[in-house]
Amino acid sequence: MNRPLVVCTLLWISGYAVAYLFHLDWLSLYVSFFLAIAMVIYWSMGLRFRIGVCAVLLVLIGAGYYESYDQSNHSEISLPPHTVGNDEASMVLAGFIASRVDIDGDKASFTLTVESQQQEVKTEEHSQHLNKPKPINEQVAVVLKLLSREEQQRAKLWLRGDRVVLHGMVKLPSEARNFDGFDYRDYLRLQHIHWTVSVKGIASIQVTQPQTWTWVSILRWNDQFRMVLAQRISEIFPDDQGGFMQSMLIGLTDDMDPVQFQQFSQLGLTHILAVSGLNVAVFLACLLWVLRKLRLTRETCILTAIALMPLYIALTGGSPSIVRAGLMAMIGLYAAYRHTLKDGLHSVLLVGFVMLIWEPYYLLDVSFQLSFLVTIGLIIGVPPVNTLLPIRSQLWKNTLSISLVAQLISFPVSIYYFNQLSLLSLAANLCLVPVFSMVTMPGGTAALVIGFIYVPAGQAIAWIVAKVNEWVFIIVSISSKWDGFQTIWPSPSISWMVGYYMVLAILVGVLSRLKNEHRKADEPMLKAVRPRWQINKNGHLTWDWIMKKMPLPLASMSLIALLVYAYFPDRWQSVGEGRVDFIDVGQGDSILIRSPISRSVVLVDGGGTVSFHKPGDEWKLRKNPYEVGRKLLVPLLKK
């Protein structure tokens, strides 16, 4: 009740959710402005029900802000009137590269900020010419088909900020073709991208270096420095661990082995590979330790850490999870500097509010959702869970409670998006996270820093870290193959997820209350007055007994019922109802049959990808090629 910032942030997020779910077109930024004035007037007048009324108004203000932001997310690129289907046309686009250039085999992809467009126009004589350039400001996703190894080498030299003029086919991104399928168009729209551009060969694209300094130049230098760090990591670590260490230390996943990533994912360890709060904590611990060894004052250490945190966020890629962790760390450090560090919940929701004002679409990002949910869950849930664990060692109690709360909080979101949970996940996190946080990350960082000073010394430290990693990889590889511990969960509904969190909160609250009552009952002063409220004089159970004894079994049974229903949703359908789904896999057939009586599931034609290449074309091979079975059918069947 003494956290107005927390309440306001949650109401603001609720407004975003209302606007996203119901698409209220009458809301706008102007409506939000007038509602804000009305809220201030109503609150200042001290009228009745002002808390409830102002809460509703704040939800509508947040909804108006999101609706206005969403309505402004539209395309400025226009196709010629004669376009068939009005979704594809040949154009000449000019602008600059706005992202890192990703090279994968014979494909180069990047985001282009378009500053002008020219369309091909057909005349009455059936000839084609380009019309007058049209100035715009919009981002498009470019995919370039590389025709030779030389073109691949040239594309590797391109950097963010380079000026580009290209001739390609502009078309709308593909939509989901199957039930519960991935909607590429919606995914790109949340990144403010409405078109994809296909270009064949470097002959159709001209790239020149920028002649003037812009804000993109800072990101360009950051990309170059990250590439230098990645190159040094590859030099000091073994070839089979270079991609893994790049992912852990600087958030660069280009060279990460897809099979290894899948193994970590199956055990619920992807948060180790994604740069997030764990990396920030280790970075700050190492930095503050070094600064203290240099005998700097406490205030100087804290201010230096605050100053270096934005650089660390930039060097590790600036994903929502690392931005959240970095901003929280800066707020926490500043509060410690002012000796006002009291409430972590204020910090995390303040950071969330600022990030959602800057980019409302963060609310729909799985990385943002998991990062904030787990952080809030740890702040709220770890203290009561700590009191419930019958472990004397405070270190082990903290470790177990943190891992347990993180697993319970992330569970609904994880199965909603990824549809799988390993029963070994908790044990894997308890055993392996300390290894990564105390050996791999600090040791890898030390090897990288020393490697810039003296390469052999860096390689010596990297050799020790690599030996530890080898044992971890063996454990992960063996554990991920135990299919009996791997469970597959259909994506639950939002109402189920809300019910799960409510029941979980009630269960923890009931257990905490019973723990406190048991502790008070054991005190000598209270033993003499311990109430006997089980049975009244008529031999009937009293209401007090029901209220004290029933919540725990009810909450426990409710949680079990929710889990059973989520794991076996088809079991509750009526017998005799069958289903046949024809799955669009591109070229070929795939049919999913669910029988009405035996409830057997039959998949006709599981798809597959056959690739051919001639000797000398090995450069065309992609690290993670598209396969119908792995990329389309398996995720669909899990859902």
C-alpha positions as CSV (number, residue, x, y, z in Angstrom):
1,M,0.0,0.0,0.0
2,N,3.0,2.3,0.3
3,R,4.2,1.7,-3.3
4,P,2.4,4.2,-5.5
5,L,5.0,3.8,-8.3
6,V,4.4,0.0,-8.3
7,V,0.6,0.4,-8.5
8,C,0.8,3.1,-11.2
9,T,3.2,1.0,-13.3
10,L,0.9,-2.1,-13.1
11,L,-2.1,0.0,-14.0
12,W,-0.2,1.5,-17.0
13,I,0.8,-2.0,-18.2
14,S,-2.9,-3.1,-17.8
15,G,-3.8,-0.2,-20.2
16,Y,-1.4,-1.6,-22.7
17,A,-3.0,-5.0,-22.4
18,V,-6.5,-3.6,-22.8
19,A,-5.5,-1.7,-26.0
20,Y,-3.7,-4.8,-27.4
21,L,-6.6,-7.2,-26.8
22,F,-9.5,-5.0,-27.7
23,H,-8.1,-2.5,-30.3
24,L,-10.1,0.5,-29.1
25,D,-9.8,2.8,-32.2
26,W,-11.5,5.7,-30.3
27,L,-8.4,6.0,-28.0
28,S,-5.6,8.3,-29.0
29,L,-2.8,10.4,-27.5
30,Y,-5.2,13.4,-27.4
31,V,-7.8,11.3,-25.5
32,S,-5.1,10.3,-23.0
33,F,-4.1,13.9,-22.6
34,F,-7.6,15.0,-21.6
35,L,-8.0,11.9,-19.4
36,A,-4.8,12.8,-17.6
37,I,-6.2,16.3,-16.9
38,A,-9.4,14.9,-15.7
39,M,-7.6,12.5,-13.4
40,V,-5.5,15.3,-11.8
41,I,-8.6,17.4,-11.3
42,Y,-10.6,14.5,-9.8
43,W,-7.8,13.6,-7.5
44,S,-7.1,17.1,-6.3
45,M,-10.8,17.7,-5.5
46,G,-10.8,14.8,-3.1
47,L,-14.1,13.3,-4.3
48,R,-15.5,9.9,-3.3
49,F,-14.0,6.8,-4.8
50,R,-11.1,8.8,-6.1
51,I,-8.6,5.9,-5.9
52,G,-10.9,3.6,-8.0
53,V,-11.8,6.3,-10.5
54,C,-8.3,7.5,-11.0
55,A,-7.1,3.9,-11.4
56,V,-9.6,3.3,-14.2
57,L,-8.5,6.6,-15.8
58,L,-4.8,5.7,-15.6
59,V,-5.6,2.4,-17.3
60,L,-7.4,4.3,-20.1
61,I,-4.5,6.7,-20.4
62,G,-2.0,3.9,-20.8
63,A,-4.4,2.2,-23.4
64,G,-4.6,5.5,-25.3
65,Y,-0.8,5.9,-25.4
66,Y,-0.4,2.3,-26.7
67,E,-3.2,2.7,-29.3
68,S,-1.7,6.0,-30.6
69,Y,1.8,4.3,-30.8
70,D,0.4,1.3,-32.6
71,Q,-1.6,3.4,-35.1
72,S,1.5,5.3,-36.0
73,N,3.3,2.1,-36.9
74,H,2.4,2.0,-40.7
75,S,4.4,1.9,-43.9
76,E,5.3,4.9,-46.1
77,I,6.4,2.7,-49.0
78,S,3.7,2.5,-51.7
79,L,3.5,0.0,-54.6
80,P,2.5,0.9,-58.1
81,P,-1.2,0.6,-58.9
82,H,-0.7,-2.3,-61.4
83,T,0.9,-4.6,-58.9
84,V,-0.7,-8.0,-58.9
85,G,-2.2,-8.7,-55.5
86,N,-0.7,-5.3,-54.3
87,D,2.0,-7.1,-52.3
88,E,5.1,-7.3,-54.5
89,A,7.0,-5.0,-56.8
90,S,10.5,-4.3,-58.2
91,M,12.0,-1.1,-56.7
92,V,15.2,0.9,-56.3
93,L,15.8,1.8,-52.7
94,A,18.4,4.1,-51.2
95,G,19.4,4.5,-47.6
96,F,21.8,3.2,-45.0
97,I,22.4,-0.1,-43.2
98,A,20.8,0.1,-39.7
99,S,21.9,-3.2,-38.2
100,R,24.8,-5.7,-38.2
101,V,25.2,-7.6,-41.5
102,D,24.6,-11.3,-40.8
103,I,26.4,-13.6,-43.2
104,D,25.3,-17.2,-43.3
105,G,26.5,-19.3,-46.2
106,D,25.2,-17.8,-49.4
107,K,22.8,-15.4,-47.6
108,A,23.5,-11.9,-46.3
109,S,20.7,-10.2,-44.3
110,F,20.5,-6.8,-42.7
111,T,18.0,-4.0,-41.9
112,L,18.0,-1.0,-44.3
113,T,16.7,2.4,-43.3
114,V,15.2,3.6,-46.6
115,E,15.4,7.3,-47.3
116,S,14.0,7.3,-50.9
117,Q,12.3,4.8,-53.2
118,Q,11.9,4.6,-57.0
119,Q,9.4,2.3,-58.7
120,E,9.6,0.7,-62.1
121,V,6.8,2.1,-64.3
122,K,5.6,0.4,-67.5
123,T,4.8,2.8,-70.3
124,E,2.3,2.2,-73.2
125,E,5.2,0.9,-75.3
126,H,5.8,-1.8,-72.7
127,S,9.1,-0.3,-71.8
128,Q,10.2,0.2,-68.2
129,H,11.7,3.2,-66.5
130,L,12.2,4.6,-63.0
131,N,9.9,7.3,-61.7
132,K,10.9,10.3,-59.6
133,P,12.5,9.3,-56.2
134,K,10.1,9.6,-53.3
135,P,11.6,10.6,-49.9
136,I,10.6,8.4,-47.0
137,N,12.0,7.2,-43.7
138,E,11.3,3.5,-43.0
139,Q,13.1,0.3,-42.2
140,V,13.0,-2.9,-44.4
141,A,14.5,-6.3,-44.0
142,V,16.9,-7.1,-46.8
143,V,18.0,-10.6,-47.8
144,L,20.8,-10.8,-50.4
145,K,21.5,-14.0,-52.3
146,L,25.3,-14.3,-52.7
147,L,26.4,-15.9,-56.0
148,S,30.1,-16.6,-55.3
149,R,32.7,-16.8,-52.5
150,E,34.1,-13.5,-53.6
151,E,30.7,-11.8,-53.0
152,Q,30.6,-13.4,-49.6
153,Q,34.0,-11.9,-48.7
154,R,32.9,-8.5,-49.9
155,A,29.7,-8.6,-47.9
156,K,31.6,-9.4,-44.7
157,L,33.2,-5.9,-45.0
158,W,29.9,-4.1,-44.9
159,L,29.1,-2.3,-41.6
160,R,26.2,-0.5,-40.0
161,G,25.9,3.1,-41.4
162,D,27.2,2.2,-44.9
163,R,25.3,4.0,-47.6
164,V,23.3,1.6,-49.9
165,V,21.5,1.8,-53.2
166,L,19.9,-1.5,-54.2
167,H,17.5,-2.9,-56.9
168,G,15.3,-5.7,-55.5
169,M,11.9,-7.2,-55.1
170,V,9.9,-5.5,-52.4
171,K,7.1,-7.7,-50.9
172,L,5.0,-8.2,-47.8
173,P,6.4,-10.6,-45.2
174,S,4.6,-14.0,-45.1
175,E,1.8,-14.6,-42.6
176,A,1.2,-17.7,-40.5
177,R,0.1,-20.4,-42.9
178,N,-1.0,-22.9,-40.2
179,F,-2.8,-23.0,-36.8
180,D,-0.5,-21.7,-34.1
181,G,2.2,-21.0,-36.7
182,F,4.8,-18.4,-36.6
183,D,3.6,-15.1,-38.1
184,Y,6.6,-13.5,-39.7
185,R,4.7,-10.4,-40.8
186,D,3.5,-9.7,-37.2
187,Y,7.0,-10.4,-35.9
188,L,8.6,-7.8,-38.2
189,R,5.8,-5.3,-37.6
190,L,6.7,-5.2,-33.9
191,Q,10.1,-4.1,-35.0
192,H,8.6,-1.4,-37.2
193,I,9.4,-3.3,-40.4
194,H,6.6,-3.8,-43.0
195,W,8.4,-5.0,-46.1
196,T,11.1,-7.5,-47.0
197,V,13.5,-7.0,-50.0
198,S,15.0,-9.8,-52.0
199,V,18.2,-9.0,-53.9
200,K,20.1,-11.4,-56.1
201,G,23.8,-10.9,-56.4
202,I,26.0,-8.0,-55.4
203,A,25.7,-6.5,-58.9
204,S,22.2,-5.3,-57.8
205,I,23.5,-3.4,-54.8
206,Q,26.0,-0.5,-54.3
207,V,27.5,0.0,-50.9
208,T,29.7,3.0,-50.0
209,Q,31.1,4.2,-46.6
210,P,29.4,7.1,-44.9
211,Q,30.9,10.5,-45.5
212,T,29.4,12.3,-42.5
213,W,29.1,11.6,-38.8
214,T,25.7,10.5,-37.4
215,W,24.4,8.8,-34.3
216,V,24.6,5.5,-36.2
217,S,28.4,6.0,-36.3
218,I,28.5,5.3,-32.5
219,L,26.7,1.9,-33.1
220,R,29.1,1.3,-36.1
221,W,32.1,1.7,-33.8
222,N,30.5,-0.5,-31.2
223,D,29.9,-3.2,-33.8
224,Q,33.6,-3.0,-34.9
225,F,34.8,-3.2,-31.3
226,R,32.5,-6.2,-30.7
227,M,34.0,-7.9,-33.8
228,V,37.5,-7.3,-32.4
229,L,36.4,-8.9,-29.1
230,A,34.9,-11.8,-30.9
231,Q,38.0,-12.3,-32.9
232,R,40.2,-12.3,-29.8
233,I,37.9,-14.8,-28.1
234,S,38.2,-17.1,-31.1
235,E,42.0,-16.8,-30.9
236,I,42.4,-17.7,-27.2
237,F,39.7,-20.3,-26.9
238,P,39.5,-23.7,-28.7
239,D,37.6,-23.7,-32.0
240,D,34.7,-25.7,-30.6
241,Q,34.2,-23.2,-27.7
242,G,34.7,-19.9,-29.5
243,G,31.0,-19.4,-30.4
244,F,29.9,-20.5,-26.9
245,M,32.2,-18.0,-25.2
246,Q,31.2,-15.2,-27.6
247,S,27.6,-15.8,-26.7
248,M,28.3,-15.8,-22.9
249,L,30.7,-12.8,-22.8
250,I,29.5,-10.4,-25.4
251,G,26.1,-11.7,-26.5
252,L,27.2,-12.6,-30.0
253,T,25.4,-15.8,-31.1
254,D,26.6,-15.9,-34.8
255,D,29.0,-18.8,-34.3
256,M,27.0,-20.6,-31.6
257,D,26.6,-24.3,-32.4
258,P,22.8,-24.9,-33.1
259,V,23.0,-28.4,-31.7
260,Q,24.7,-27.2,-28.5
261,F,22.1,-24.4,-28.1
262,Q,19.3,-27.0,-28.5
263,Q,20.9,-29.1,-25.7
264,F,21.0,-26.1,-23.3
265,S,17.4,-25.2,-24.3
266,Q,16.1,-28.6,-23.5
267,L,17.6,-28.3,-19.9
268,G,16.2,-24.8,-19.4
269,L,19.7,-23.2,-19.5
270,T,19.2,-20.7,-22.3
271,H,19.3,-17.8,-19.8
272,I,23.0,-18.7,-19.4
273,L,23.6,-18.1,-23.1
274,A,21.5,-14.9,-23.2
275,V,23.4,-12.0,-21.7
276,S,21.2,-10.8,-18.8
277,G,21.2,-10.1,-15.0
278,L,23.6,-13.0,-14.2
279,N,26.2,-11.4,-16.6
280,V,25.7,-7.9,-15.1
281,A,26.1,-9.3,-11.5
282,V,29.3,-11.1,-12.4
283,F,30.6,-8.0,-14.3
284,L,29.9,-5.7,-11.4
285,A,31.4,-8.2,-8.8
286,C,34.6,-8.5,-10.8
287,L,34.8,-4.7,-11.5
288,L,34.2,-3.7,-7.9
289,W,36.7,-6.3,-6.7
290,V,39.4,-4.8,-8.9
291,L,38.6,-1.2,-8.0
292,R,38.8,-2.1,-4.3
293,K,42.1,-3.8,-4.8
294,L,43.3,-0.5,-6.3
295,R,42.3,1.1,-2.9
296,L,39.7,3.4,-4.4
297,T,37.1,4.9,-2.1
298,R,33.6,3.4,-1.9
299,E,32.0,6.4,-3.7
300,T,34.6,6.3,-6.5
301,C,34.0,2.5,-7.0
302,I,30.3,3.0,-7.2
303,L,30.4,6.0,-9.6
304,T,32.9,4.2,-11.8
305,A,30.6,1.2,-12.0
306,I,27.7,3.4,-12.9
307,A,29.7,5.1,-15.7
308,L,30.9,1.8,-17.2
309,M,27.5,0.1,-17.1
310,P,26.1,1.8,-20.4
311,L,29.3,0.7,-22.2
312,Y,28.8,-2.9,-21.0
313,I,25.1,-2.8,-22.2
314,A,26.3,-1.6,-25.6
315,L,29.1,-4.2,-25.9
316,T,26.7,-7.1,-25.0
317,G,24.2,-6.2,-27.7
318,G,21.5,-4.1,-25.8
319,S,18.8,-6.8,-25.7
320,P,15.7,-6.1,-23.5
321,S,17.0,-8.4,-20.7
322,I,20.5,-6.7,-20.5
323,V,19.0,-3.2,-20.7
324,R,16.7,-4.1,-17.8
325,A,19.5,-5.6,-15.7
326,G,21.8,-2.7,-16.5
327,L,19.4,0.0,-15.7
328,M,18.4,-1.7,-12.5
329,A,22.0,-2.0,-11.6
330,M,22.6,1.7,-12.2
331,I,19.6,2.7,-10.1
332,G,20.7,0.3,-7.3
333,L,24.2,1.6,-7.4
334,Y,23.1,5.2,-7.2
335,A,20.7,4.4,-4.3
336,A,23.7,2.7,-2.5
337,Y,25.8,5.8,-3.2
338,R,23.1,7.9,-1.6
339,H,22.5,5.4,1.2
340,T,18.8,5.0,0.2
341,L,18.8,1.5,-1.2
342,K,15.6,0.0,0.3
343,D,13.1,-1.5,-2.2
344,G,14.1,-3.5,-5.3
345,L,10.5,-3.7,-6.5
346,H,10.5,0.1,-7.0
347,S,13.7,-0.1,-9.1
348,V,12.5,-3.0,-11.4
349,L,9.1,-1.4,-12.1
350,L,10.6,2.1,-12.6
351,V,12.9,0.5,-15.2
352,G,10.0,-1.3,-16.8
353,F,7.9,1.8,-17.0
354,V,10.7,3.8,-18.6
355,M,11.4,1.0,-21.2
356,L,7.7,0.7,-22.0
357,I,7.3,4.4,-22.5
358,W,10.3,4.3,-24.9
359,E,9.1,1.2,-26.7
360,P,5.6,-0.1,-25.9
361,Y,6.1,-3.2,-28.0
362,Y,8.6,-4.5,-25.4
363,L,5.6,-5.8,-23.5
364,L,5.1,-8.4,-26.3
365,D,8.8,-9.4,-26.3
366,V,9.4,-12.8,-24.6
367,S,12.8,-11.7,-23.4
368,F,11.3,-8.7,-21.7
369,Q,8.5,-10.7,-20.2
370,L,10.7,-13.4,-18.8
371,S,13.3,-10.9,-17.5
372,F,10.8,-8.8,-15.6
373,L,8.6,-11.6,-14.4
374,V,11.5,-13.6,-13.0
375,T,13.1,-10.5,-11.4
376,I,9.8,-9.4,-9.8
377,G,9.2,-13.0,-8.7
378,L,12.6,-13.2,-7.0
379,I,12.1,-9.9,-5.2
380,I,8.6,-10.9,-3.9
381,G,9.0,-14.7,-3.6
382,V,12.4,-15.5,-2.3
383,P,11.9,-14.1,1.3
384,P,8.8,-16.2,2.1
385,V,10.2,-19.3,0.3
386,N,13.4,-18.9,2.3
387,T,11.5,-19.1,5.6
388,L,9.7,-22.3,4.4
389,L,12.8,-24.3,3.4
390,P,14.0,-26.6,6.2
391,I,17.7,-26.0,5.5
392,R,20.2,-24.6,8.1
393,S,22.9,-23.4,5.7
394,Q,21.9,-19.9,4.6
395,L,24.0,-20.2,1.4
396,W,22.2,-23.4,0.3
397,K,18.9,-22.0,1.3
398,N,19.3,-18.9,-0.8
399,T,20.6,-20.9,-3.7
400,L,17.7,-23.3,-3.7
401,S,15.0,-20.7,-3.1
402,I,16.3,-18.5,-5.9
403,S,16.4,-21.4,-8.4
404,L,13.0,-22.7,-7.2
405,V,11.2,-19.4,-7.4
406,A,12.8,-18.6,-10.8
407,Q,11.5,-22.0,-12.1
408,L,8.0,-21.5,-10.8
409,I,7.6,-18.0,-12.1
410,S,9.0,-18.7,-15.6
411,F,7.1,-21.9,-16.0
412,P,3.9,-20.6,-17.6
413,V,5.7,-18.2,-20.0
414,S,8.2,-20.9,-21.0
415,I,5.6,-23.5,-21.9
416,Y,3.4,-20.8,-23.6
417,Y,6.3,-19.9,-26.0
418,F,8.5,-23.0,-26.1
419,N,6.1,-25.8,-25.1
420,Q,8.7,-27.9,-23.2
421,L,10.1,-28.4,-19.7
422,S,12.8,-30.7,-18.5
423,L,12.3,-32.3,-15.1
424,L,16.1,-31.9,-14.7
425,S,15.9,-28.2,-15.2
426,L,16.0,-27.3,-11.5
427,A,18.9,-29.7,-10.8
428,A,20.8,-28.4,-13.9
429,N,20.4,-24.8,-12.8
430,L,21.5,-25.6,-9.2
431,C,24.6,-27.5,-10.4
432,L,25.7,-25.6,-13.5
433,V,24.8,-21.9,-12.9
434,P,27.4,-21.6,-10.0
435,V,30.0,-23.1,-12.4
436,F,29.2,-20.5,-15.0
437,S,29.0,-17.6,-12.6
438,M,32.1,-18.4,-10.6
439,V,34.4,-20.0,-13.3
440,T,33.3,-19.6,-16.9
441,M,32.2,-15.9,-17.0
442,P,34.9,-14.3,-14.7
443,G,37.6,-16.6,-16.0
444,G,36.6,-16.0,-19.6
445,T,36.5,-12.2,-19.0
446,A,39.9,-12.3,-17.4
447,A,41.3,-14.4,-20.3
448,L,39.8,-11.9,-22.8
449,V,41.3,-8.8,-21.0
450,I,44.7,-10.4,-20.5
451,G,44.6,-11.8,-24.0
452,F,44.7,-8.2,-25.3
453,I,47.8,-7.5,-23.3
454,Y,49.6,-10.8,-23.9
455,V,48.0,-13.6,-26.0
456,P,49.8,-16.6,-24.5
457,A,48.8,-15.6,-21.0
458,G,45.2,-15.2,-22.1
459,Q,45.3,-18.6,-23.8
460,A,46.6,-20.2,-20.6
461,I,43.6,-18.9,-18.6
462,A,41.3,-19.8,-21.4
463,W,42.7,-23.4,-21.4
464,I,41.6,-23.8,-17.7
465,V,38.1,-22.3,-18.5
466,A,37.8,-24.6,-21.6
467,K,38.6,-27.7,-19.5
468,V,35.8,-26.8,-17.1
469,N,33.5,-26.1,-20.0
470,E,34.2,-29.5,-21.5
471,W,32.9,-31.3,-18.4
472,V,29.8,-29.0,-18.4
473,F,29.2,-29.8,-22.1
474,I,29.4,-33.5,-21.4
475,I,26.9,-33.3,-18.6
476,V,24.5,-31.1,-20.7
477,S,24.9,-33.5,-23.7
478,I,24.1,-36.6,-21.7
479,S,21.3,-35.0,-19.7
480,S,19.6,-33.6,-22.8
481,K,19.3,-37.1,-24.3
482,W,17.2,-38.5,-21.4
483,D,13.9,-38.1,-23.2
484,G,12.0,-39.5,-20.2
485,F,12.7,-36.3,-18.3
486,Q,11.5,-34.1,-21.2
487,T,7.8,-33.0,-21.0
488,I,5.9,-31.3,-23.8
489,W,3.1,-28.8,-22.8
490,P,0.6,-27.3,-25.2
491,S,0.4,-23.5,-25.1
492,P,-1.9,-22.6,-22.2
493,S,-4.5,-19.9,-22.3
494,I,-3.9,-16.5,-20.7
495,S,-6.7,-17.2,-18.2
496,W,-4.9,-20.4,-17.2
497,M,-1.6,-18.5,-16.6
498,V,-3.4,-15.9,-14.4
499,G,-5.0,-18.7,-12.4
500,Y,-1.7,-20.4,-12.0
501,Y,0.0,-17.3,-10.5
502,M,-3.0,-16.6,-8.2
503,V,-3.0,-20.2,-6.9
504,L,0.8,-20.2,-6.5
505,A,0.6,-16.9,-4.5
506,I,-2.2,-18.2,-2.3
507,L,-0.3,-21.5,-1.7
508,V,2.9,-19.6,-0.6
509,G,0.9,-17.3,1.6
510,V,-0.9,-20.1,3.3
511,L,2.3,-22.0,3.9
512,S,3.9,-18.8,5.3
513,R,1.0,-18.2,7.7
514,L,1.1,-21.8,8.9
515,K,4.8,-21.5,9.5
516,N,4.4,-18.4,11.5
517,E,1.6,-20.0,13.6
518,H,3.7,-23.0,14.3
519,R,6.6,-20.8,15.4
520,K,4.4,-18.8,17.7
521,A,2.8,-22.0,19.1
522,D,6.2,-23.3,20.0
523,E,7.0,-20.2,22.1
524,P,6.6,-21.0,25.9
525,M,4.5,-17.9,26.6
526,L,1.9,-18.9,24.0
527,K,1.6,-22.6,24.7
528,A,-0.7,-22.1,27.6
529,V,-3.2,-20.1,25.5
530,R,-3.1,-22.2,22.4
531,P,-6.7,-22.4,21.2
532,R,-8.5,-25.7,20.8
533,W,-10.8,-25.0,17.9
534,Q,-11.0,-28.3,16.2
535,I,-14.5,-29.6,17.4
536,N,-17.3,-27.7,19.2
537,K,-19.4,-29.1,22.1
538,N,-21.9,-30.6,19.6
539,G,-19.2,-32.7,17.9
540,H,-19.2,-30.6,14.7
541,L,-16.2,-29.0,13.0
542,T,-16.1,-25.3,13.7
543,W,-15.8,-22.6,11.0
544,D,-12.4,-21.5,12.5
545,W,-11.1,-25.0,11.9
546,I,-12.3,-25.0,8.3
547,M,-10.8,-21.5,7.7
548,K,-7.4,-22.6,9.2
549,K,-7.1,-26.1,7.8
550,M,-8.8,-26.1,4.4
551,P,-6.9,-23.4,2.5
552,L,-3.7,-25.5,2.2
553,P,-5.3,-28.6,0.7
554,L,-7.6,-26.5,-1.5
555,A,-4.7,-24.5,-2.9
556,S,-2.6,-27.6,-3.3
557,M,-5.4,-29.5,-5.2
558,S,-6.1,-26.4,-7.3
559,L,-2.5,-26.2,-8.4
560,I,-2.4,-29.9,-9.2
561,A,-5.6,-29.7,-11.2
562,L,-4.3,-26.7,-13.2
563,L,-1.1,-28.6,-14.1
564,V,-3.0,-31.8,-15.0
565,Y,-5.4,-29.8,-17.2
566,A,-2.6,-27.9,-18.9
567,Y,-0.7,-31.2,-19.6
568,F,-3.7,-33.2,-20.9
569,P,-6.1,-30.6,-22.4
570,D,-7.4,-33.1,-25.0
571,R,-8.5,-35.6,-22.3
572,W,-11.4,-33.4,-21.4
573,Q,-12.9,-33.3,-24.9
574,S,-15.9,-35.5,-25.7
575,V,-15.3,-39.0,-27.0
576,G,-16.2,-39.4,-30.7
577,E,-14.7,-36.1,-31.8
578,G,-11.9,-36.4,-34.4
579,R,-9.9,-33.9,-36.3
580,V,-7.9,-33.7,-39.5
581,D,-5.6,-30.9,-40.2
582,F,-3.9,-30.3,-43.5
583,I,-0.6,-28.5,-42.8
584,D,1.0,-26.1,-45.3
585,V,4.6,-27.1,-45.6
586,G,5.2,-25.3,-48.9
587,Q,5.9,-27.9,-51.6
588,G,4.5,-31.3,-50.5
589,D,1.8,-32.7,-48.2
590,S,1.5,-33.1,-44.5
591,I,-1.6,-34.3,-42.7
592,L,-2.2,-34.5,-39.0
593,I,-5.0,-37.0,-38.0
594,R,-6.4,-37.3,-34.5
595,S,-8.8,-40.2,-34.3
596,P,-12.2,-39.9,-32.5
597,I,-12.2,-43.1,-30.4
598,S,-8.7,-44.3,-29.6
599,R,-7.3,-40.7,-29.7
600,S,-4.4,-41.9,-31.7
601,V,-2.3,-39.2,-33.5
602,V,-1.0,-39.9,-37.0
603,L,1.2,-37.6,-39.0
604,V,1.2,-38.4,-42.7
605,D,4.4,-37.1,-44.4
606,G,6.7,-35.5,-41.8
607,G,8.5,-33.3,-44.3
608,G,12.2,-33.0,-44.7
609,T,14.9,-31.1,-46.5
610,V,17.2,-32.5,-49.1
611,S,20.2,-30.4,-50.0
612,F,22.6,-30.8,-52.9
613,H,25.9,-29.0,-53.4
614,K,28.8,-29.6,-55.8
615,P,32.5,-29.8,-54.7
616,G,33.8,-26.3,-54.1
617,D,30.4,-25.0,-53.0
618,E,30.9,-25.6,-49.3
619,W,30.9,-21.9,-48.7
620,K,27.1,-21.9,-49.5
621,L,26.3,-24.2,-46.6
622,R,24.4,-22.4,-43.8
623,K,25.0,-22.9,-40.1
624,N,21.3,-23.3,-39.3
625,P,19.5,-24.2,-42.6
626,Y,15.7,-24.2,-42.8
627,E,14.3,-27.7,-42.5
628,V,10.5,-28.3,-42.7
629,G,10.5,-30.9,-40.0
630,R,12.6,-29.1,-37.4
631,K,11.5,-25.5,-38.1
632,L,7.8,-25.9,-38.9
633,L,6.3,-29.3,-37.9
634,V,8.0,-29.9,-34.6
635,P,7.1,-26.4,-33.1
636,L,3.5,-26.9,-34.4
637,L,3.1,-30.3,-33.0
638,K,4.4,-29.2,-29.6
639,K,1.8,-26.4,-29.5
